[in-house]
């Protein structure tokens, strides 16, 4: 699996792309996969969250939001397509094709997603490239949907396509206790429902909790510690608006190798990957003669979901991670990344869901 993300400060361009490479089962070929793909298209059903359409108007203050009416009939011919890489059909040709597909903006008059079956790879494999707006779904949602469409049984057919409605088990939620009881009244003499007072108390608690959280966030930002906010990110030649002329390159490393490094460094695999990105950025900027003396900072998405991953939606917070690009030793860079991520996650653990969203939004907001 190869995944990448492209986003700009403007929310209308925040598109996430994922590229997955698959090997057909024994006795099958990419042509068989295409037949299954086309059969799924004839079923026509599309999950409700993938029928959401964006809109903006005077009533929304000119800002983008979701139309209250979902698309009844989604044009799958537009959203689900078949592409082929040119000869010789290698990884370079694949990444060039996906770069071109990813650079094109999603059509704002339709639901904000696309899926491409890619054929023509010389080694007999096939690829699936998915493109979706980040407001529609986060990585957890996308990967959960993809996993539910796959099976380890090579003889099993008829799995639901990622865009189709999928049944799932929901944990029965126990009713929450209320001081006034369900449907009860608020304080004596007010005549207001208990739910109103419950919401008011919750809102007041959120505001009160944000004050010390903000103080701690600013303190960590000044010390270049982990958290949703940074005050020290340096300017580099990479700090420019993202346009359509962008490409990406793909490389592979054995997962066991990364896992072994993480184990010996008492870090996570994500920490190791961030440190690898740090090394690549340091090398690039040094070659350009533009390596800043202050470390670069990465905005790292962190899932705010519980164990139950409902379909659709975007539930992520963000951490600002010191990449240690000013340090020549890769081991020291990994230590800086590990410390920053641990500190940031520990800070997030002290906040509730709403507070985490608020602090993440503050950190992700563009500077004036």
Secondary structure, DSSP 8 states (H G I E B T S, - for coil): -EEEEE--SSGGG-EEEEEEEE---TT--HHHHHHHHHHHHHH----GGGG-BEE--GGGTT--EE-SS--SS--HHHHEEEEE--TT--HHHHHHHHHHHHHS---TTSBSEEEEEEE--TTS-EEEEEEEETTTB-HHHHHHHHHHT--S-TT------TTS--------------SS-TT-B-STTT--BHHHHHHHHHHHHHHHHHHHHHHHHHHHHHTT-SBS--S-----TT-S---S----------HHHHHHHHHHTT--HHHHHHHHHHHHHHHHHHHTT---SS--EEEEEEE---S---SSB--EEEEEEE--TT-S-HHHHHHHHHHHHHHHHHHHHTS-HHHHHHHHHHHHS---
